[in-house]
Amino acid sequence: MNDIYESPFSKRYASSYMLGLFSPDTRYTTWRKLWVSLARAEMELGLPVTEEQVKELEEHIYDIDYETVEKREKEVRHDVMAHVYAYGKAAPSAAGIIHLGATSCYVTDNTDLIIMREALRYIRGELASVISELCDFAERYKDMPTLGYTHYQPAQPVTVGKRAALWIQDLVMDLEETGYILDNIRFLGSRGTTGTEASFVDLFDGDTEKIDRMNRMIASDFGFSECYDIASQTYPRKVDTRIMNALSSVAVSLYRMAEDIRLLQHDRQIEEPFEKDQIGSSAMAYKRNPMRCERICSIARYLISIAGNAQMTASVQWLERTLDDSAGRRISIPEAFLAADSILRLAGNVVKGLAVNEKMIEKALNEYLPFIATENIMMEAVKKGGDRQKIHEIIRRCSVESSALMKEGKGCDLLLRLSEQPDIGLRYEELEKLMDPALYTGRCSGQVEAYLKKVRELTGTVKGTDQGEKIEL
């Protein structure tokens, strides 16, 4: 069917795993699992819930009658109660105890926490995978000199590997941030309409220890060790800001990397993968547009922009809660994760296939190397007895003249000009010896080697996480 809007994330960008995680089936079967867990905890703590009722609920977790749900929701205008009704139809002996003592946010908010935790684990695995690929790239090219840029103007050389290490460092910060969030995410539990647990105080005849045990039991069923100490009807919406900010930060890091690659591809120094039969332009057949990096930047911008939705929602909770958070969160949270998943998959694909055009890198560097070497030339001239200030002026004047000649389309003659200056005192052959690019990359190679050792130790701790499927682009 092509007459209904489909999200590009569903058909073009996101992984099947992430799409499945935010699917209706995952969401609503998790609701049912939460109702089973609540019923079992209530039974074990002495409330009038039977083993048979719990068993019947367990047997009907996955057979959701969406048609019944849809019809009931049109009547009652309440999605949770529509699902309670459909679940009761499937498990009639337990219909009367489903959702006992709970409020809607028991299933909606705890499900959000469960799904976001799993999605964040997956994102963390994808991050580790991209970082690992970049580490291999940086290791391979740690010694290769390349023209550095400040203000996008030619500057002191770096190495290809050192530049990649800058991208890695940004992503490592994101890896650390996602790890912190995962270590600190908690469960809501069943806290009542305003977070007072008043309904359970009544059900358990004032035995508050049983309420705490119930919440710990349910949390444990879903792999959480703690509940939030204080909650209203919902879990703290600051949690959403923390998660969305982390996803936005991933977007910032990948945007920066993809933009750098796009700039370098302009000069054909480094290029993203390009397939044998790929078409770069419908009109200009020769073109090799950096479409994957452009797509990363495009989706990253979107992700950065929607992160603010969580901040606005957290700031307007209206005392114990308001429902104007619901619709926005249903859209922005899944799409943020789908967007992060999309750009990480693209980034992994790009990094694996990066083409380093060594001759183009060498050509760009050699064009500017005589200017870059002028500080070393000045030092050598001073060693031979020259006046530093006088030599500085000679180099400045010769550099301006040579640069003007290059702007006319002619070659750089700076070394020749300097060799003809008696006060410089260096022959052309001596000046040429100072044209080794490795003389000007400083500690790049050692910096990369030391840093990669640290990074590999860190990423090794998340290697067990599901790191996604291969992407077809």
PyMOL commands that set and color helices and strands:
alter all, ss='L'
color gray80, all
select helices_A, chain A and resi 8-13+16-21+24-44+51-59+66-76+79-90+92-94+104-140+160-184+198-203+208-221+238-266+291-315+323-352+358-372+374-383+388-406+414-419+428-435+437-440+444-462
alter helices_A, ss='H'
color red, helices_A
select strands_A, chain A and resi 145-150+153-159+270-271+355-356
alter strands_A, ss='S'
color yellow, strands_A
deselect
rebuild
show_as cartoon
